[in-house]
Amino acid sequence: MTSRTASGAGMAGRAFLVGAGPGDPDLLTLKAARLIGEADVLLFDSLVGREILALAKPGARLVDVGKRCGRPSAQQAAINRLIATHARAGRMVVRLKGGDPFVFGRGGEELASLRAAGVAVEVVPGITTALAVGAALQVPLTHRGMARGLHLLTAHTREGELPAHDWTALARGGTLAIYMGVRTLPLLAARLLTAGMAPETPAIAVQSVTLPEERRIPGTLADIADRVAAAGGEGPTLVLIGEIAAMALPAAGTSWVAAA
Ligand SMILES: C[S@@+](CC[C@H](N)C(=O)[O-])C[C@H]1O[C@@H](n2cnc3c(N)ncnc32)[C@H](O)[C@@H]1O
């Protein structure tokens, strides 16, 4: 296998921003798995599981820098400094993030900070949750005649509020993949309804996709927020809204929260 290193002539140290995918270690890229095994220091988020961390080499330093759902800037600044400090000390640093580093992963901020610190960085993509949910449900996220676009949305601003998306545009169709949406789901659904999306539009929430504890909660735009609240559960949750969600069928070995 070709071994590539982080680029950046004249820079001190190197670091890798690596996507760990949705949880199942089999969904790591080969490159991610290799880098995890080579790293001297691994800084990981709370959504990165033990099976993935077990790929680290003996003696590697594993640092949990995780905090689910939004991170205060001060803590993010400390993470940025930590990566740069280890990299400049000549250690191979892998910053491991759930899903993809550049999809609601604050990878852009870390990249900018490392560049400013003179650290060479390479970014390794991971499977973002929306794609993993589509595959797990066997639901195409775009589908001819049914969904001509896919919107990846956060439902959570820095202050924990629902962001001011263009609800009218979003209500026109296509597939909506909602990240960090459990708390603001009632408001989000209300905004889409007000903007004209049909109440019977299919929706499905998936908790802990690709992990043994995965759960699926089907519903409609009108009732998905209530169903998710009633189902409870601690795992990270992604919500799909759009016609394609109706194509999800119960599969053997998966846990479904029954629709009424
Ligand atoms: C801070 S964002 C990180 C997204 C990540 N960078 C990605 O590309 O998937 C965290 C959100 O991603 C979603 N998420 C991450 N892992 C998940 C999983 N295994 N199952 C369901 N949702 C997940 C949830 O919406 C969670 O609140």
The ligand as a Gaussian input file, in Angstrom:
#p B3LYP/6-31G(d) Opt

LIG

0 1
 C      -21.173000      16.479000      16.094000
 S      -22.120000      15.614000      14.916000
 C      -20.852000      14.693000      14.132000
 C      -21.239000      14.218000      12.755000
 C      -20.134000      13.406000      12.106000
 N      -18.973000      14.202000      11.828000
 C      -20.608000      12.729000      10.828000
 O      -20.090000      13.019000       9.750000
 O      -21.516000      11.880000      10.920000
 C      -22.899000      14.424000      15.943000
 C      -24.235000      13.968000      15.376000
 O      -24.021000      13.025000      14.323000
 C      -25.048000      12.065000      14.339000
 N      -24.455000      10.747000      14.602000
 C      -23.158000      10.470000      14.755000
 N      -22.954000       9.136000      14.885000
 C      -24.189000       8.571000      14.817000
 C      -24.669000       7.220000      14.876000
 N      -23.829000       6.170000      15.009000
 N      -26.002000       7.003000      14.760000
 C      -26.868000       8.028000      14.594000
 N      -26.471000       9.324000      14.529000
 C      -25.154000       9.589000      14.632000
 C      -26.043000      12.470000      15.429000
 O      -27.013000      13.308000      14.848000
 C      -25.130000      13.253000      16.360000
 O      -25.880000      14.143000      17.157000

